[in-house]
């Protein structure tokens, strides 16, 4: 039931922009909770990398006295990986193409992260 609700949130998020290629809810310890990802993308690997990236972002924010991180963004030549805190125990991860309009992606992802936090 909870996973179905989370998948519905992810489906709605993915439908807000053709530039969103995948989305997932990952626990802070790297376990995949729910995902809408393309075939060929390993969910376990995505979970582990997501947890590692969030951990590094948290450490950087603390060491540089920036407080608790709300989001982590990685930009590569083929697109973006955005991670937004979704409650205290999970992270919403969004993978978007290089042509994505980040302002809209941030807005829609923040809304989805709030919904995810309420479910968890």
C-alpha positions in Angstrom: 0.0 0.0 0.0 2.7 2.5 1.0 4.8 1.6 -2.0 1.8 2.0 -4.3 1.2 5.5 -2.9 4.8 6.4 -3.4 4.9 5.0 -6.9 1.8 7.2 -7.7 3.6 10.3 -6.4 6.6 9.4 -8.6 4.4 8.8 -11.6 2.8 12.2 -11.2 6.2 13.8 -10.8 7.5 12.1 -13.9 4.5 13.2 -15.9 5.1 16.9 -15.1 8.0 17.1 -17.5 9.2 15.0 -20.4 12.7 15.9 -19.3 12.4 13.8 -16.1 13.8 10.5 -17.0 13.6 8.7 -13.7 12.7 9.2 -10.1 13.1 7.3 -6.9 12.6 7.4 -3.1 15.7 6.1 -1.4 16.2 5.6 2.3 19.1 7.5 3.9 20.9 4.1 4.3 20.7 3.4 0.6 17.7 1.1 0.2 15.3 1.6 -2.7 11.8 2.3 -1.3 10.0 3.0 -4.6 11.1 4.0 -8.1 10.1 4.7 -11.6 13.3 4.1 -13.5 14.1 3.0 -17.1 15.2 -0.5 -17.8 19.0 -0.9 -17.6 19.3 1.4 -14.6 20.2 -0.8 -11.5 17.9 0.3 -8.6 20.3 -1.1 -6.0 23.2 0.9 -7.5 21.1 4.0 -7.7 20.1 3.6 -4.0 23.7 3.2 -2.9 25.0 6.1 -4.9 22.1 8.3 -3.8 22.8 7.5 -0.1 26.6 8.2 -0.6 25.9 11.5 -2.4 23.4 12.6 0.3 25.9 11.7 3.0 28.7 13.8 1.3 26.3 16.7 0.9 25.4 16.6 4.5 29.0 16.5 5.6 29.9 19.4 3.3 27.0 21.5 4.6 28.0 20.9 8.2 31.7 21.4 7.8 31.1 24.7 6.0 28.4 25.8 8.5 25.6 25.8 5.9 23.1 23.9 8.1 21.1 20.8 7.1 21.1 20.3 3.3 17.8 20.5 1.6 19.0 19.4 -1.8 22.0 18.2 -3.7 22.4 18.8 -7.5 24.9 17.1 -9.8 25.2 18.4 -13.3 26.8 16.3 -16.0 27.1 16.8 -19.8 24.0 14.5 -20.3 21.8 15.9 -17.6 21.1 16.3 -13.9 20.7 14.3 -10.7 18.7 16.2 -8.1 18.2 14.9 -4.6 15.8 16.5 -2.2 15.3 15.5 1.5 11.9 13.8 1.9 11.4 13.7 5.6 14.1 12.6 8.0 14.7 9.1 6.6 14.4 9.4 2.8 15.6 11.3 -0.2 13.7 11.9 -3.4 16.0 11.5 -6.4 15.2 12.9 -9.8 17.2 12.2 -13.0 16.6 14.8 -15.8 17.9 15.5 -19.2 20.4 18.2 -20.0 17.6 20.4 -21.6 15.5 20.3 -18.4 14.1 23.6 -17.1 15.6 23.4 -13.6 13.2 25.9 -12.0 10.2 23.8 -12.8 11.9 20.5 -11.9 12.9 22.0 -8.5 9.3 23.2 -7.9 7.7 19.9 -8.9 10.3 17.8 -7.0 9.9 19.8 -3.8 6.1 19.2 -3.9 6.7 15.5 -4.5 9.2 15.3 -1.7 6.7 16.9 0.7 4.1 14.3 -0.4 6.6 11.5 0.1 7.5 12.8 3.6 3.8 12.7 4.5 3.5 9.1 3.4 6.6 8.0 5.2 
